[in-house]
Amino acid sequence: MKRSHINYAVDKAHAIAETFRVSLPDFAYFTVDAWRQQDQTRWREVLDLQLGWDITDFGRGDFAQTGLTLLTLRNGLMGSVNYPKPYAEKMLQIQQDQQTPWHFHRHKMEDIVNRGGGDLCMQLAWATSDDGYDARRIVEVSVDGQWRTVDAGETLVLKPGQGVCLPPRLYHRFWAEKAFVLGWEISMVNDDLHDNHFLEPGGRFPVIEEDEPVKWLLCSEYSRL
Ligand SMILES: [Fe+2]
């Protein structure tokens, strides 16, 4: 993914948040230069837990088709005395027709909520014991506290305001239809390095081509400070 596309994606994410009247914490507005002017010892929690912007094309190289804009707002660290917080919160921005590919989480339970915009469409399927895709097993999930039953791979449409609870080992794939979707994730502690399993090769993070200077550091890049 080109750096220019990442810089643009964060600029756009700020504008979209403003359109939805969602106010973000200070660190969401720190350019790399602003970060360098901060007393970073005061921001250790943000830096250590990698709160902040996470723009990804899931290693596929086509952000418009397969990609996601995330802002990690809260997180903890499993087994850590310093960061015992057992929950995480993320803002998700999903462009129209942009998909997040099939994956499940080994430990994390998460709620994915459509906070507004178009329809958030989601396909679900259980993982088999060897991490494959179970095409036969029926899926029962809670949408805002109401049980819904879908077949493996059937599309569940989450309208604005609706959210689904995804237990560990439930494969999910989602995309926005009709318009951009402002999504929200409320979950157990998030560990993107170890907890994600993708059905197809690609990965969680982009390979970055540095075609222009960094404006916004991604949360995985704080070691550059
Ligand atoms: Fe997920």
Residues whose N, C-alpha, C, O or C-beta is under 5 A from the ligand:
A	BS01	LIG	none
